[in-house]
Amino acid sequence: MTAPSDVSLLVVGVVRNGARRMGADLDRLQAATAGFASVQWLIVESDSTDDTVARLQARRAARPGFDYLSLGALRATHPLRTDRIAHCRNAYLDALAQQPRFAGVTHVLVADLDGVCGALRAESLAACFALPLDWAMCAANQGDYYYDIWALRHPQWCPGDAWAERQALVPLVGETEADQLALFARMLHIAPGRAPIEVDSAFGGLALYRRDALSAGRYAGLDAQGREVCEHVALHAALRAAGHRLYIVPALINARRTRHAGRKKFWRTLRRKAWNWLRGRDTG
């Protein structure tokens, strides 16, 4: 069984205007990956208007093994956000495949740098390697509610594009109920002690891949009609088609709570208070 001490890890991510939060996320990821045999970094930046690039440059100068790519302004050639993100993510896939310095990498940790990895611990990553499963990807869980419904594909839980469902529901029931039906109802609390959940796609702000499996796919942020879609889904569809198995790992907690699930909590609390008020009127 593989252990972190046997793993050569590459940590990758994409960032735009990350000067405020990026440093804390990178520090947390560095602490959580300290037990791996070797750790390299490649962060892909584009379209920043703050001092993100300067901070990445300073970190590269101060920390061996850390590097970044700046792709400059992509809005003119990739005006849609998901297409830009996919383009940046494919840049780290290309570097992984082409650059000799990454030849020895065995696993890749894909991490968002927008504050969703604040609770990541070394033991959470180590739990993935203790699983008696032939996994190609382990996706993160959150302490309150699993939030990343757009990236999620599961035959019963979320078989299709939840955001497209939400958009289709808005004219019928309004935005609040559309959010509840398509998104919030699928944001489940998954106890850390539960068994891994096999999925067709998931992310949750952090995912650990076997390098050989990751090479089977590419990111795509647009569908065949040019509409924005979650970029992770195309990658994972290719991995699944190649026979790889993907899981949400409940013990892999990267955040105690997220702003996305915070909206679910707000509406859930509001509904409960309204229901209790109505019950009080009925019995008063």
N, C-alpha and C positions, 0 to 999 in steps of 0.2 A: 504494500500500500504506500502510495506517495505521501510524503510529509512536506510541509512548507520548507524545511531545511534542505530538501532535495530539488526545489523548484527555482528555475531562473525566470523571473517575472518581469514583464513590461507593463508599466502603468500608463494608460493613455486616457485622453479626454479632450473635449473641445471647449473653447471659452470665447466669449465676447463680452467686453466691459465687465471683467471679473475682478477688477482691482480691489473692490471692497471685501469680497468673501473668499476669493481664490486662495489666498495665503493660508488661512486657517484650514481650509479643506486639504491643501497639499500637505500641511504639517500633520494633520490627522491621518492621512493616508500613509505618510512616511512612517509614523509610529506603528500603525497597524501592520505594515509589511516588513518591519525590521527583522523578523525571524526567517525570512526567505534567504535562500542561498545567495542570490544576487537580485538586485532591483535596478531596472533602468526606467527612464521616464521619457515620454514624448507627448507634449501638449500641443494641440493645433489651435491657433488663434486666427480670427478674422473679424474685420469690421468694427474693431474697438475704437471708441472715441475718448476713452479715459487713458490712464497710464498702465494698462494691462501689459503691453509689450515691454515697457521698461522694467516692470516687476518680474516678468519672466526672464528677461535678460540678466537681471541681478541674481536671480536664483540659479540660473545656469552657471554664472561665474562663481557662485559660492558653494555649489553642491555637485560633486562629481556624479556622473551618470544621469544628470538632469538635462533635458534638451527640449526645445520647442520649435515649431514651424509657424511662421506668420504668413498667411495667405493674402494679406492685404484686404482691400475693399472688394467684396464679391457681389454686392447688391446689383451692380449693373448687369452682370452675367448670370446671376442666380437671384432674381428678385424675390422669390418665395422662400420663407424662412426654413421650412423643412428641407428644401432642396439644398440650401446653403449648408445646413447641418450635415446632411448626408455627404456632401462634397468634402467637408472637413473630416468627417469620420473615415471616408475612403482614403484620405491622405495618410492617416496612420496605418491603415491596412496595406497601402502601397509601400510605405517605409518598412513595415515589418517584413514584407516579402522580398524587398529589393536591397536593403542595406545590410552589409556584412556584419555590422556590429550587433545586429539582432539575430544572427544565425543560431545562437545557442538558447534563445528564449523558448521555454516550454509552455508557459501560461501567460495570458494577457488579462489584466484587470482594467475594465472600462468603467470610468467613474465620472459622474457629473460634478461640476465645480461651482454649484450654486447654493451650497449650504445644506445639501441633503445627506452628507456623509459624516455629520458631526458626532454620531454615536458609534461609529465603526471601531471594532476592537480586534486585536490579533486573534483572539480565540474564536471569533465569529468566522474569520477566514479559514482558520485551522479546521473548523467543523466540517467544511466542505470536503477536505481531504480524508476525513474519517468516515465518510458515507460509504456504505457497501453498494455503490451504484456506479455504473459506467457512464458518468455524466460528461457532456461536452460543455455545458454552461450551468452555472449556479447563479441565479438572480437574487437580489436582495429582498428582504422583508422590512417592514417598519413596525415600530412598537405600538402605534395606535391602530391605523388602518392601512392596508396595502393600497397605495394611491394611484399607481401608474396604469390606469385602465386603458389608455390609448395604445400602449405597447402590448397589452395582454391579449393572448389568444388561447382559449381553452374550450373544448367542445361543449361543456355545460355552463361554465362560469361566464365566458365572454367569447362566443364563437366568431363575432365579426367586429367591425370598426365601431366602437362605442361612440366616438365623437360624431361620426356620420349619422348614427342612430339619433343622437341628441339633436343634431341639426334638423333632421327630418321630423322630430317630435315637436319642435318649437311652435310651428304654425298650428298644431293640433291642441296643445295643452299649455303653451307658454314656457318661458325659460326656466322658471323655478321647478315645475314638475318634470320638464325634460331633463334637467340636471339630475333630479332624483331618480328617475326611471332608468336613464341610460348610464349614468356615472356613479352617483353616490350609493345606489343600491348594490353596486358591485364592489365598493370599497369595503372589504371585509377585514375584521381583526383575525389575524392568523397567529395563534399562540406559538412562541418560539420552540416549544417542545414537540410540535406536530411533525409528522413525517414530511419529507419533500413532496411537492406537488408537481407532477409532470405537466408541462405546458407545450403549446406550439410556439408561443412567444411570450416574453416578459422582459422587464428591465428593472424598474424601481430605483433608478439613479446609480446602480452599481451592479456589475455582473462580472463573474470570473469565468474565463474561457480556457479550454485547452487550445494551444496554438494550432495544432494540426486541424482541429475542427473549424476554427475561425477562418481559416484560409479557404473554406468551401463557399463563402458567400460575399456579397457586397451590400452596402446600404443603399436605399432608394427612398427619397423623400417625396416623390410624386408618383401617382399611379398612371396607368396607360392613357387616361384622359387628361393628364396634367394637373390633377387635383392633389392638394397636400395630404400626405398620409404620414403616419409614424415611421420613421426611417428604420427602426429596429425590425419591423415585421418582415420586410423583404430579406434581410440578412438571415433571420431565423427560419424563414420558409426554405431557403437554400440549404441551411444546415439540416433541417428535418428531412428534406428530400435526399440528402446524402446519408441518411440513416443515423444521425446524431440525436442524442436525447438531452432535453433541456428541462430545467427544474427551477421553481422558486424554492429556496431553502429557508424555512422559517427561522432557523437559528442565525442566519446571516443578516443581522439587524444593522442597518446603516444610519437610521434616524429614529428617534423616539417619537417624533411627530413631524408632520409636514404641513405647509400652508394649504396644499391641495385638500388633504383630509380635514383641515380646519374648517373649510366651508361645509363639509358634511356634518361636522359636529355642531356648527352654528344652526343649521336648519333642523337637525335632529332635536337640539335643545329647544328651539323655538316651537316645533311641533308638539313636543312633550308638554311645554308650558301651556300652549293653547288648549291641548286636550285636557289637562288637569283643570284649567279654568272653566272649560265647558262642563266637565263632570261636576265641578263645585256648584255651578249654576243649576244643574239638573237636580242635585240632591239638597240644595239649600232651601 
